[in-house]
Amino acid sequence: MDKKKLTSHIKDIDLKNKLFKIIDKANGCLKNYDVKSSDFLNPFEIKNAEDILNSTDDLKYTIDGGYEQSERQVVFIYPFYMEYEDIENGLRFIQIEGNFKFKSISHKDCLGSILSLGIKREKVGDIIIHEDFCQVIVSNDICDFILMNLEKVARNNVKLKEICREEIIYLQPKFKDITFTVSSSRLDCVISGLYNISRVDSAKLINSEKVNVNYEKISSCSKEVKSGYLISVRGKGRSQILSIGDITKKGKIKVLGKLLV
């Protein structure tokens, strides 16, 4: 598989490098007939990886994030004669327990504690926060290290145990509705309204490549935002645009969205 040819249309250097790794793994699988796996990828990266892997019929692949609603997922690549159930070193699952009722923890707390062990973000999948425990999907190679070394999450003493896939409990994220008006459906205008910041500050975030739309890194302030778009801003959180386009009496565009709590 030709890396340069298959990624010639991609401008984002980070994405291109991740896809280079996918192609290297696919070529390795074709050559050695063994199983390869990617790091955890977001949905936009997954889509691009699938487009590349679908260009050949000589191998098979499976996308797995640990549970049906998973966001971050791993691409497992294997010879055409194998089945995914034959793969031994797949995903693993950790449950972190502690007295969180009085000292609640967030997704950021849990992820930060894991990364403080020296683990790279791409080795960690989804983190599901519950009232008195949280569940983490991780790659096989770092699971034992986390089990042995993670002792605290946000100053809370914790106990860890490995669980099976069937014990993962999905929890719907909590959002709060927000309504605002903008002069334009440009991305910088919408971000300004979503996070109650100036348009200048929103432009700085976009130009600094801190904004993703539908998981794709966006660096253009003029990108038009449409209903259904998912927006994430580093340091500000995530949101979704529910509807956009109704015009007020003053000629403003009405936007209905929801912010992740």
Secondary structure, 3 states (H helix, E strand, C coil): CCHHHHCCCCCCHHHHHHHHHHHHHHHHHHHHCCCEECCCECHHHHHHHHHHHCCCCCEEEEEECCCCCCCCEEEEEEECCCCHHHCCCCEEEEEEEECCCCCCCCHHHHHHHHHCCCCCHHHEEEEEECCCEEEEEEEHHHHHHHHHHCCEECCEEEEEEEECHHHCCCCCCCEEEEEEEECCCEHHHHHHHHHCCCHHHHHHHHHCCCEEECCEECCCCCCECCCCCEEEECCCEEEEEEEEEEECCCCCEEEEEEEEC
